[in-house]
Amino acid sequence: MKKKKVITGLLAASLLVSVPMTPALAGPVKWINANVNEEQEGSLFNSENYDFMKFSEIGAKLEEINKQSNRVKIEVTGTSSQGYPLYVVTIADPESQGKFGKIQALRKQMFKNPEKAQDWIANNPDFKVPIMINGSIHGTEFVGTDAVIQLIERFATQSDAETKEILENNILIFNVVQNPDGRVDATRFNGEGIDLNRDFITQSQPETQQMVELLTEWNPMVFLDTHGYVKNYGTNLQGLIEPCTPPHNPNYEYDLYKDWALGQAKAMEAEIMADKASFDGSIYQSMEGTYIPQRDDAAGWDDYPPIFTPMYAMYHGAYGHTLEAPTNDEDGVRWMYNAIMGSLKYATENKQEMIADQIEIFKRGINFDHPNHEEGFFPNAYILPVDEQDPTVTEKAVNHLLKNDVEVVQASKAFTAGGKSYAKGTYIVQMDQAKAGLANTMLWDGEDISNDTPSMYDISAWSLPELWGFEANPVHEDVNVVATKVNKVDGQGAVSGKGPFLIPNSSVKAVELVNTLLSQGVTVKRDTEGNFYAEAAANQVSAAVKASGLEISTANIPTDAEPVESLKIAILKDGGISKVQSHAGTKLALKRLGFDVTEVTPVDVATTGLGGIDVFVYSGSEYLTYTLSGANKDFGLQDNSQVAAFKTNVQSYVEQGGKYIAIGAGASLASKELGLTDNTISVGGRNSNGIVKVDYVGNGLTAGYSEKDLGFVYKPTWYTVVGNDEIAATIADSEDFFVAGHWKNNSDAQGQPVIVKEQDKDVTLIGLEAGFRDHTDYLFRLLSNAIFTK
């Protein structure tokens, strides 16, 4: 990733002064303006490229449009991971300007009194509904933002009858470039290497968090997400417009979505086809329509996980659509523009009925009435008890729920529910609330859908309690206890006693605290159970402990405890093979654990080795050879000599006592090729993934975990061990070891090792996804355990 430079001078100054800001960002905004000399002209991942609008030109273009119109509001609602501004343009007729707050407040009535809201819209046909269009969440899919700019210019400046009618009925919210980092560098992901269109359950990135804030602010009736490139589906059906094929996530009120979504998709298709003569490319001139999965297929393009932007938006009542243009050229821009126009016309014509059904979603939640769900699918409540010593995981979960418009209350006294006793201060998510579907999809255990469809497009399990490591107990009875509404949790840690202090190996925050203290020169030791002991006075650790949220106290240091020290970690950079930076989630997990992490490329390792590195982490693709495609060559090794040098340098590093950790299928297979293990590596299906039961040994490599515990697999990996290698964890030896997700023919993995350490060298293989997409927080400590265990 190139370093970004701040542009000084008139252009930067004019942008900083002229673009209005939201109140939250009033005052100096620390963003970076793109250096035009560093912006890419096209992407190696695209088979075609065109003269798309560069990110550095967008701010000035928006201001130019703004000067011509009294319908436009331009805001910078945040910055990307690399510091680029996130532009939001809201367009409405002049009469609506200055009334957005009132319109938003009226929409909030959907959550308070849905029957009244439905009556109101029936008697007020001139009401306006918000429609949100998201530009280019994948940086290489340039056409989305270009179409958005054209639409902004039209609705800001034109006064034809069609434009006026749409603005008389709607408020248009354009998130102009969801992924500035990717647009500048012509990559799919953002500057942290995260695919933002996989981040909407985790919400780890600032760009994702910005979109969540927009969605909860406006609760749009329609949400359109612009993508590319899909062509030649079926018989000359060019591009793709959702709704999707099964399986559909059961937490939706899907009956209220599918008919309107299909009608809207057909309207988008009709708009594209009506303009067929204007396209230049042969595939467009001969197209017979657009691929609409729900209509044209039986499986293969599901909307099951809430990780995608439109699927997540559906939990806020939106009719969500992914729009995949066929090509990366001006024809692709025209296709996208027409598709969006078709949606706007359809939504305008049908807004009264569509908004009534959107409100019905919230009405069902509030009334705890889900007519298309089996009795008991939704519990009456989830109970979230708090660990007094380490409340950080539960507090993170509560704040996450609140940011997603899920209501949480806190018990004012002890109570009993579901046959269990809970203390004062326990959190409760009552499920008779407007966004019950979103609450449930975040808090449920998930389900095994292996037999429901041949394969899945992406992950099929994501349970926050199971993968973030907090307790959320479903209760199928009324929970009656005096409780107060929670708006935000600001947990602070505390120190009691004079030291030394026990820091339990209990959470990400606990390990981060250890690394913080080490960086401050505090002596820390670790026992065989994985717990840490800080040898310092209270005043030396109090500030860090307060920031951590943990409650720590004096304890005797066991005789078997050994010192730990700050370590320099290197992670192999998977720069985008298969359009994924597979290492990115693990890198963020290590950072959140408090480690100093440096990315090294395969060429770096081949040419300079691993000198000065304490721990080398491999968490990416096994494909490093020079036979890679042109788009991937920059990320792999260029010739046979580099392949040999990479292998020699890694082997030499390990032979000299270096610590090597492999995470997941790709790294495990590569480790075999590198000669670092003689174990057999077995791998399940490429698209198989889910939550599994795991038996951990419970000390050393798996300290803090237990038998009958959980793990997460993606392209599941297990080992057949040769010799006396240490087996630290196995998949549970029971037929029901697979808890949730999609993994056909998984019986061969039953009872097999998933964490192994080589007997005669410091090589650890972890078949579980210990840092997957910065989501599997509960498993992050497998990384710190492997790093600290000698």
KOLNU-860556 format. One line per field, with one value per residue (C-alpha): x, y, z; residue in three letters. Coordinates in pm, whole numbers, plus 50000, padded with zeros to 5 digits. Layout:
BEGIN
c1 = (X:...)
c2 = (Y:...)
c3 = (Z:...)
rest = (ALA:...)
//
This chain:
BEGIN
c1 = (50000:50148:50173:49912:50025:49828:49777:49829:49729:49410:49238:49272:49181:48871:48749:48805:48619:48338:48207:47953:48010:47788:47776:47977:48261:48240:48583:48908:48864:49177:49139:49381:49319:49419:49745:49651:49996:49941:49589:49566:49435:49272:49270:49468:49170:48943:48947:48856:48917:48797:48852:48655:48627:48922:48856:49062:48812:48496:48499:48540:48270:48025:48096:48044:47703:47622:47674:47413:47138:46919:46825:47160:47316:47677:47832:48151:48025:48355:48685:48807:49070:49336:49189:48993:48661:48334:48094:47718:47491:47124:46890:46531:46306:46370:46058:46209:46547:46586:46316:46522:46521:46141:46112:46349:46149:45828:45994:46095:45721:45745:45925:45706:45355:45350:44969:44956:45234:45045:44729:44923:45074:44732:44599:44906:44999:45246:45485:45845:46046:46424:46597:46966:47217:47563:47854:48128:48189:48445:48715:48764:48394:48425:48097:47881:48024:48032:47661:47597:47771:47558:47243:47343:47395:47059:46854:47040:46996:46730:46360:46197:45866:46022:46292:46038:45798:46072:46183:45826:45797:46144:46458:46764:47069:47386:47686:47910:48216:48184:48545:48778:49091:49000:48913:49246:49453:49228:49178:48865:48924:48993:49330:49317:49268:48906:48631:48377:48092:48171:48188:47825:47787:48130:48141:48512:48590:48514:48349:48112:48037:47953:47700:47540:47497:47336:47097:46989:46953:46728:46586:46548:46263:46492:46865:47067:47428:47631:47868:48022:48087:47845:47764:47627:47401:47133:47039:47190:47078:47335:47419:47252:46977:46863:46634:46813:46782:46729:46826:46688:46785:46491:46533:46380:46010:46080:45718:45702:46017:46015:45720:45809:46177:46099:45867:46133:46399:46175:46123:46501:46538:46265:46440:46767:46600:46411:46749:46905:46970:47200:47456:47767:47888:47772:47663:47433:47297:47198:47085:46742:46717:46895:46970:46735:46826:46485:46320:46590:46760:46708:47035:47374:47318:47178:47102:47154:47433:47385:47746:47647:47532:47184:47114:47208:46992:46693:46697:46625:46323:46482:46406:46773:46927:47275:47318:47597:47679:47803:48122:48377:48320:48083:47820:47844:47787:47480:47345:47384:47228:46927:46885:46875:46631:46404:46409:46330:46034:45896:45938:45767:45470:45430:45559:45239:45204:45580:45617:45313:45480:45808:45625:45460:45807:45851:45490:45545:45854:45684:45378:45595:45385:45576:45314:45559:45787:45751:45637:45942:46179:46211:46272:46092:46426:46801:46972:47332:47498:47818:48148:48239:48613:48615:48295:48460:48322:47962:47997:48132:47831:47584:47734:47729:47360:47282:47465:47247:46920:46859:46706:46884:46784:46973:46818:46789:46779:46843:46586:46512:46433:46430:46511:46833:46918:47075:47242:47156:47320:47246:47160:46835:46731:46352:46242:45914:46089:46087:46414:46371:46499:46835:46862:46795:47033:47310:47233:47109:47331:47263:47160:47303:47195:47425:47132:46938:47146:47440:47676:47682:47818:47988:47973:47674:47729:47832:47681:47809:47780:47963:48230:48276:48267:47984:47681:47339:47075:46746:46441:46101:45893:45815:46101:45950:46207:46254:46509:46650:46710:47074:47206:47578:47815:48134:48306:48618:48858:48994:49285:49254:49551:49920:50043:50151:49828:49651:49537:49319:49364:48997:48950:49105:49114:49303:49580:49590:49642:49935:50100:50037:50209:50500:50545:50557:50837:50625:50744:50476:50479:50250:50154:50071:49700:49769:49701:49930:50083:50203:50486:50428:50277:49913:50001:50218:49931:49618:49586:49618:49384:49123:49134:49109:48778:48905:48888:49221:49348:49650:49749:50048:50258:50274:50620:50571:50504:50760:50837:50687:50822:50725:50772:50807:50547:50558:50258:50286:50091:49842:49808:49490:49514:49163:49059:49090:49354:49322:49567:49389:49153:49434:49649:49373:49321:49690:49674:49369:49555:49816:50098:50339:50265:50454:50338:50601:50541:50655:50922:51041:51089:51262:51504:51579:51466:51314:51598:51488:51145:51039:50721:50626:50252:50122:49747:49673:49675:49898:49955:50287:50447:50538:50274:50007:49785:49886:49660:49819:50184:50257:50146:50344:50692:50822:51044:51192:51484:51250:51047:51363:51485:51152:51158:51523:51477:51168:51335:51648:51437:51269:51594:51748:51467:51215:50848:50621:50241:50014:49644:49386:49388:49609:49886:49871:49906:50189:50364:50360:50515:50778:50880:50783:50552:50529:50167:49894:49678:49311:49083:48706:48512:48625:48294:48240:48236:48072:48082:48211:48242:48606:48780:49075:49348:49308:49668:49965:49848:49483:49491:49160:48958:48805:48658:48312:48403:48364:48563:48509:48621:48636:48760:48783:49127:49240:49555:49669:49959:50286:50510:50482:50367:50162:49788:49633:49277:49053:48716:48467:48437:48060:47833:47678:48011:47893:47682:47589:47683:47726:47961:47853:48018:48198:48219:48589:48679:48504:48749:49047:49324:49283:49571:49910:50264:50562:50771:51119:51065:50858:50594:50225:49943:49598:49317:49059:49007:49156:49140:48875:48776:48834:48516:48615:48714:48665:48943:49193:49360:49467:49704:49839:49869:50074:50292:50356:50386:50751)
c2 = (50000:50333:50606:50874:51235:51539:51778:52137:52446:52580:52248:52105:52436:52478:52129:52174:52506:52447:52100:52119:51888:51707:51849:51550:51647:52023:52176:52039:51704:51495:51354:51297:51422:51176:51247:51242:51112:50799:50712:50405:50433:50090:49761:49449:49249:49387:49250:49596:49949:50294:50657:50649:50950:50953:50999:51319:51476:51388:51657:51934:51785:51773:52135:52233:52064:52220:52572:52507:52375:52454:52087:51952:51893:51769:51622:51448:51187:51024:50911:50585:50366:50557:50896:50984:51173:50982:51203:51182:51382:51424:51557:51667:51936:52280:52261:51966:52129:52207:51957:51638:51613:51634:51372:51141:51193:51100:50783:50696:50663:50336:50195:50354:50333:50147:50138:50515:50550:50330:50536:50857:50755:50638:50991:51184:51072:51359:51215:51155:50838:50803:50595:50522:50447:50320:50385:50129:49944:49742:49973:49793:49824:50180:50209:50244:50574:50710:50634:50792:51114:51129:51076:51342:51590:51504:51531:51842:52038:51895:51987:51743:51589:51254:51412:51642:51356:51146:51438:51521:51172:51082:51198:51059:50978:50899:50750:50860:50637:50373:50266:50557:50353:50088:50343:50521:50202:50004:49723:49547:49605:49908:50016:49759:49480:49422:49347:49598:49399:49120:49345:49423:49184:49268:49638:49658:49933:50307:50286:50016:50205:50514:50315:50170:50524:50633:50338:50386:50762:50728:50372:50395:50228:50117:50043:49994:49871:49923:49645:49468:49263:48984:48894:48611:48447:48230:48328:48673:48797:49067:49189:49084:49234:49078:48936:48609:48234:48034:47982:48304:48399:48301:48617:48825:48886:48767:48756:49137:49177:48929:49043:49412:49329:49111:49375:49639:49417:49368:49744:49796:49537:49707:50043:49892:49715:50031:50199:49903:50099:50341:50077:50026:49679:49368:49189:49481:49507:49141:49120:48980:49097:49089:48792:48809:48512:48470:48450:48285:48030:47780:47820:47982:48346:48347:48638:48434:48608:48967:49050:49213:49575:49525:49216:49408:49702:49466:49435:49808:49755:49837:49663:49581:49507:49425:49560:49391:49572:49352:49537:49790:50056:50334:50075:49945:50297:50334:49994:50100:50444:50288:50023:50287:50500:50197:50144:50510:50510:50187:50303:50633:50458:50209:50401:50394:50016:49955:50177:50017:49677:49817:49940:49598:49450:49671:49615:49239:49288:49516:49289:48975:48843:48658:48475:48298:48165:47852:47900:47960:48060:48402:48381:48624:48767:48716:48743:48870:48817:49009:48868:49101:49055:49090:49251:49376:49118:49163:49540:49536:49328:49563:49870:49689:49610:49969:50107:49880:50017:49716:49807:49681:49723:49654:49486:49708:49409:49035:48817:48468:48375:48044:47862:48058:48332:48653:48936:49301:49470:49188:49305:49201:49218:49197:49062:49254:49537:49685:49537:49195:49028:49204:49132:48765:48725:48869:48671:48330:48022:47977:47662:47383:47445:47187:47000:47308:47404:47266:47547:47891:48215:48309:48238:48060:48117:48426:48403:48695:48513:48206:48389:48695:48490:48628:48459:48529:48296:48274:48265:48148:48313:48667:48835:49069:49271:49637:49757:50077:50155:50141:50411:50335:50137:50312:50043:50136:49899:49918:49791:49659:49573:49653:49392:49174:49161:48874:48944:48654:48513:48588:48822:49031:49328:49123:49031:49386:49504:49265:49399:49757:49692:49518:49820:50038:49829:49639:49286:49030:48654:48381:48052:47719:47803:48106:48370:48671:48842:49201:49271:49638:49881:49984:50333:50186:49987:50179:50396:50101:49887:50163:50191:49811:49775:49485:49450:49313:49243:49118:48751:48532:48441:48062:47908:47779:48127:48242:48593:48713:48998:49229:49048:49164:48991:48964:48846:48734:48976:48812:49107:49007:48657:48546:48909:48858:48972:48657:48772:49100:48972:48794:49107:49314:49045:49061:49440:49429:49191:49464:49313:49508:49366:49420:49299:49129:49025:48693:48883:49050:48709:48572:48863:48974:48685:48717:48864:49051:48886:48697:48540:48475:48432:48285:48336:48347:48174:47875:48000:48184:48062:48267:48091:48326:48525:48874:49035:48831:48847:49147:48948:48628:48508:48593:48301:47969:48135:48340:48032:47853:48156:48194:47828:47844:48161:48033:47700:47878:48104:47803:47608:47902:47899:48131:48084:48001:47996:47885:47977:47799:47588:47798:47843:47478:47355:47601:47481:47128:47250:47441:47122:47257:46966:46598:46582:46518:46825:46753:47026:47036:47208:47551:47713:47508:47705:47724:47685:47354:47186:47164:46986:47198:47068:47385:47491:47619:47664:47644:47806:47968:47717:47387:47061:47098:47440:47605:47705:47842:47689:47830:47585:47345:47206:46915:46710:46350:46365:46181:46104:46272:46618:46797:46787:47087:47067:46830:46859:46696:46322:46322:46311:46645:46831:47073:47341:47587:47676:47482:47184:46879:46539:46649:46313:46261:46554:46413:46374:46495:46732:47101:47256:47085:47184:47012:46807:46924:47281:47585:47534:47554:47467:47605:47471:47699:48054:48233:48580:48549:48894:49047:48867:48557:48749:48444:48265:48551:48425:48115:48355:48507:48163:48038:48349:48338:47959:47853)
c3 = (50000:49895:50153:50104:50093:50199:49909:50012:49820:49669:49588:49937:50098:49885:49968:50339:50341:50097:50174:50460:50754:50995:51349:51476:51245:51277:51312:51171:50998:50975:50632:50348:49997:49728:49550:49183:49094:49302:49189:48970:48614:48630:48814:48731:48852:48580:48227:48097:48224:48124:48219:48542:48772:49010:49378:49383:49141:49332:49603:49350:49127:49416:49503:49140:49145:49481:49343:49074:49301:49600:49643:49763:50103:50102:50415:50515:50760:50841:50697:50550:50715:50517:50603:50289:50329:50309:50115:50161:49931:50022:49753:49802:49662:49813:50033:50219:50284:50652:50744:50738:51116:51122:50848:51038:51356:51174:51054:51409:51478:51286:51591:51857:51719:51386:51362:51394:51137:50890:50941:50891:50558:50438:50498:50380:50029:49988:50249:50140:50185:50195:49929:49975:49700:49793:49559:49489:49815:49616:49488:49155:49070:48948:48757:49068:49184:48828:48791:49133:49026:48712:48918:49169:48886:48733:49051:49162:48841:48609:48613:48377:48486:48582:48798:48968:49043:49204:49420:49516:49667:49790:49962:49787:50001:49804:49984:49700:49750:50022:49970:49883:49969:49714:49445:49484:49484:49245:49496:49611:49981:50199:50332:50612:50359:50463:50214:50341:50189:50436:50744:50826:51119:51266:51170:51234:50983:50986:50644:50767:51086:50880:50676:50990:51124:50796:50797:51157:51099:50792:50790:50411:50229:49945:49955:49634:49644:49326:49215:48912:48711:48615:48257:48043:48298:48139:47785:47734:48074:48140:48487:48808:49023:49350:49510:49567:49561:49883:50154:50300:50651:50875:51082:50801:50756:50403:50289:50324:50116:49832:49621:49624:49572:49272:49126:49172:49012:48706:48686:48688:48414:48210:48238:48118:47826:47723:47671:47490:47170:47355:47454:47243:47343:47162:47480:47558:47205:47213:47577:47648:48005:48340:48561:48861:49083:49248:48906:48698:48923:49204:49399:49392:49488:49838:50072:50389:50584:50707:50617:50284:50284:50126:50337:50651:50538:50515:50896:50906:50684:50349:50023:49962:49623:49502:49148:48950:48626:48341:48245:48367:48102:48003:47910:48266:48398:48175:48288:48653:48596:48424:48692:48966:48768:48725:49101:49175:48937:49083:49441:49357:49198:49484:49784:49987:49978:50010:50315:50476:50446:50575:50884:50914:50978:51283:51389:51397:51610:51861:51886:51905:51619:51346:51140:50909:51181:51388:51744:51962:51682:51843:52219:52448:52553:52563:52901:52898:53238:53315:53440:53727:53681:53304:53173:52855:52612:52724:52728:52372:52267:52436:52271:51937:51975:52070:51766:51554:51692:51916:52251:52565:52929:53252:53553:53860:54094:54095:53916:53790:53430:53248:53569:53625:53872:53750:53937:53943:53645:53402:53051:52884:52520:52517:52181:52154:51973:51624:51501:51657:51340:51364:51737:51678:51386:51600:51916:51801:51779:51407:51224:51014:50654:50494:50341:50233:49928:49727:49829:49983:49845:50173:50547:50693:51068:51263:51615:51824:52159:52029:51829:52050:52370:52582:52729:52573:52709:52517:52742:52616:52883:52991:53175:53433:53624:53702:53447:53303:52937:52831:52599:52614:52830:52940:53144:53338:53502:53854:54063:54418:54638:54624:54375:54215:54013:53841:53484:53374:53023:52966:52670:52397:52633:52894:52651:52519:52877:52914:52598:52709:53042:52869:52642:52956:53106:53360:53436:53347:53399:53261:53427:53264:53276:53060:53326:53365:53667:53666:53910:53976:54221:54178:54056:53778:53626:53724:53411:53174:53382:53394:53014:52975:53162:53375:53752:53875:54223:54414:54377:54449:54146:54091:54092:53736:53595:53340:53217:52890:52685:52403:52075:51717:51502:51123:50921:50562:50343:50112:49881:49707:49561:49462:49528:49906:50154:50361:50624:50699:50968:51153:51131:51292:51557:51650:51668:51888:52117:52149:51945:51727:51381:51057:50715:50500:50140:49995:49798:50121:50280:49970:49934:50291:50514:50860:51061:51374:51377:51689:51549:51186:51122:50798:50749:50377:50044:49977:49621:49625:49303:48998:48785:48924:48688:48582:48840:49119:49013:49232:49535:49474:49392:49048:48949:49060:49233:49453:49536:49647:49843:50023:50126:50237:50440:50623:50698:50821:51043:51206:51241:51426:51681:51518:51608:51313:51333:51048:51054:50839:50524:50297:50553:50660:50302:50240:50558:50418:50091:50289:50470:50813:50899:50814:50922:50666:50594:50520:50387:50351:50075:49957:50055:50371:50694:51031:51407:51543:51880:51987:52272:52390:52622:52827:52895:52700:52342:52441:52784:52868:52664:52770:52658:52502:52369:52028:51722:51373:51042:50690:50429:50726:50805:51021:51065:51074:51317:51262:51559:51897:51796:52060:51992:52166:52032:51838:51674:51912:51864:51824:51522:51615:51626:51356:51525:51252:50896:50573:50551:50357:50409:50723:50901:50818:51044:51352:51641:51438:51557:51469:51666:51653:51755:51597:51836:51734:51615:51711:51442:51534:51294:51376:51159:51321:51195:51492:51335:51067:50933:51276:51382:51580:51895:52116:51926:51916:52233:52042:51865:52186:52345:52051:52065:52441:52484:52478)
rest = (MET:LYS:LYS:LYS:LYS:VAL:ILE:THR:GLY:LEU:LEU:ALA:ALA:SER:LEU:LEU:VAL:SER:VAL:PRO:MET:THR:PRO:ALA:LEU:ALA:GLY:PRO:VAL:LYS:TRP:ILE:ASN:ALA:ASN:VAL:ASN:GLU:GLU:GLN:GLU:GLY:SER:LEU:PHE:ASN:SER:GLU:ASN:TYR:ASP:PHE:MET:LYS:PHE:SER:GLU:ILE:GLY:ALA:LYS:LEU:GLU:GLU:ILE:ASN:LYS:GLN:SER:ASN:ARG:VAL:LYS:ILE:GLU:VAL:THR:GLY:THR:SER:SER:GLN:GLY:TYR:PRO:LEU:TYR:VAL:VAL:THR:ILE:ALA:ASP:PRO:GLU:SER:GLN:GLY:LYS:PHE:GLY:LYS:ILE:GLN:ALA:LEU:ARG:LYS:GLN:MET:PHE:LYS:ASN:PRO:GLU:LYS:ALA:GLN:ASP:TRP:ILE:ALA:ASN:ASN:PRO:ASP:PHE:LYS:VAL:PRO:ILE:MET:ILE:ASN:GLY:SER:ILE:HIS:GLY:THR:GLU:PHE:VAL:GLY:THR:ASP:ALA:VAL:ILE:GLN:LEU:ILE:GLU:ARG:PHE:ALA:THR:GLN:SER:ASP:ALA:GLU:THR:LYS:GLU:ILE:LEU:GLU:ASN:ASN:ILE:LEU:ILE:PHE:ASN:VAL:VAL:GLN:ASN:PRO:ASP:GLY:ARG:VAL:ASP:ALA:THR:ARG:PHE:ASN:GLY:GLU:GLY:ILE:ASP:LEU:ASN:ARG:ASP:PHE:ILE:THR:GLN:SER:GLN:PRO:GLU:THR:GLN:GLN:MET:VAL:GLU:LEU:LEU:THR:GLU:TRP:ASN:PRO:MET:VAL:PHE:LEU:ASP:THR:HIS:GLY:TYR:VAL:LYS:ASN:TYR:GLY:THR:ASN:LEU:GLN:GLY:LEU:ILE:GLU:PRO:CYS:THR:PRO:PRO:HIS:ASN:PRO:ASN:TYR:GLU:TYR:ASP:LEU:TYR:LYS:ASP:TRP:ALA:LEU:GLY:GLN:ALA:LYS:ALA:MET:GLU:ALA:GLU:ILE:MET:ALA:ASP:LYS:ALA:SER:PHE:ASP:GLY:SER:ILE:TYR:GLN:SER:MET:GLU:GLY:THR:TYR:ILE:PRO:GLN:ARG:ASP:ASP:ALA:ALA:GLY:TRP:ASP:ASP:TYR:PRO:PRO:ILE:PHE:THR:PRO:MET:TYR:ALA:MET:TYR:HIS:GLY:ALA:TYR:GLY:HIS:THR:LEU:GLU:ALA:PRO:THR:ASN:ASP:GLU:ASP:GLY:VAL:ARG:TRP:MET:TYR:ASN:ALA:ILE:MET:GLY:SER:LEU:LYS:TYR:ALA:THR:GLU:ASN:LYS:GLN:GLU:MET:ILE:ALA:ASP:GLN:ILE:GLU:ILE:PHE:LYS:ARG:GLY:ILE:ASN:PHE:ASP:HIS:PRO:ASN:HIS:GLU:GLU:GLY:PHE:PHE:PRO:ASN:ALA:TYR:ILE:LEU:PRO:VAL:ASP:GLU:GLN:ASP:PRO:THR:VAL:THR:GLU:LYS:ALA:VAL:ASN:HIS:LEU:LEU:LYS:ASN:ASP:VAL:GLU:VAL:VAL:GLN:ALA:SER:LYS:ALA:PHE:THR:ALA:GLY:GLY:LYS:SER:TYR:ALA:LYS:GLY:THR:TYR:ILE:VAL:GLN:MET:ASP:GLN:ALA:LYS:ALA:GLY:LEU:ALA:ASN:THR:MET:LEU:TRP:ASP:GLY:GLU:ASP:ILE:SER:ASN:ASP:THR:PRO:SER:MET:TYR:ASP:ILE:SER:ALA:TRP:SER:LEU:PRO:GLU:LEU:TRP:GLY:PHE:GLU:ALA:ASN:PRO:VAL:HIS:GLU:ASP:VAL:ASN:VAL:VAL:ALA:THR:LYS:VAL:ASN:LYS:VAL:ASP:GLY:GLN:GLY:ALA:VAL:SER:GLY:LYS:GLY:PRO:PHE:LEU:ILE:PRO:ASN:SER:SER:VAL:LYS:ALA:VAL:GLU:LEU:VAL:ASN:THR:LEU:LEU:SER:GLN:GLY:VAL:THR:VAL:LYS:ARG:ASP:THR:GLU:GLY:ASN:PHE:TYR:ALA:GLU:ALA:ALA:ALA:ASN:GLN:VAL:SER:ALA:ALA:VAL:LYS:ALA:SER:GLY:LEU:GLU:ILE:SER:THR:ALA:ASN:ILE:PRO:THR:ASP:ALA:GLU:PRO:VAL:GLU:SER:LEU:LYS:ILE:ALA:ILE:LEU:LYS:ASP:GLY:GLY:ILE:SER:LYS:VAL:GLN:SER:HIS:ALA:GLY:THR:LYS:LEU:ALA:LEU:LYS:ARG:LEU:GLY:PHE:ASP:VAL:THR:GLU:VAL:THR:PRO:VAL:ASP:VAL:ALA:THR:THR:GLY:LEU:GLY:GLY:ILE:ASP:VAL:PHE:VAL:TYR:SER:GLY:SER:GLU:TYR:LEU:THR:TYR:THR:LEU:SER:GLY:ALA:ASN:LYS:ASP:PHE:GLY:LEU:GLN:ASP:ASN:SER:GLN:VAL:ALA:ALA:PHE:LYS:THR:ASN:VAL:GLN:SER:TYR:VAL:GLU:GLN:GLY:GLY:LYS:TYR:ILE:ALA:ILE:GLY:ALA:GLY:ALA:SER:LEU:ALA:SER:LYS:GLU:LEU:GLY:LEU:THR:ASP:ASN:THR:ILE:SER:VAL:GLY:GLY:ARG:ASN:SER:ASN:GLY:ILE:VAL:LYS:VAL:ASP:TYR:VAL:GLY:ASN:GLY:LEU:THR:ALA:GLY:TYR:SER:GLU:LYS:ASP:LEU:GLY:PHE:VAL:TYR:LYS:PRO:THR:TRP:TYR:THR:VAL:VAL:GLY:ASN:ASP:GLU:ILE:ALA:ALA:THR:ILE:ALA:ASP:SER:GLU:ASP:PHE:PHE:VAL:ALA:GLY:HIS:TRP:LYS:ASN:ASN:SER:ASP:ALA:GLN:GLY:GLN:PRO:VAL:ILE:VAL:LYS:GLU:GLN:ASP:LYS:ASP:VAL:THR:LEU:ILE:GLY:LEU:GLU:ALA:GLY:PHE:ARG:ASP:HIS:THR:ASP:TYR:LEU:PHE:ARG:LEU:LEU:SER:ASN:ALA:ILE:PHE:THR:LYS)
//
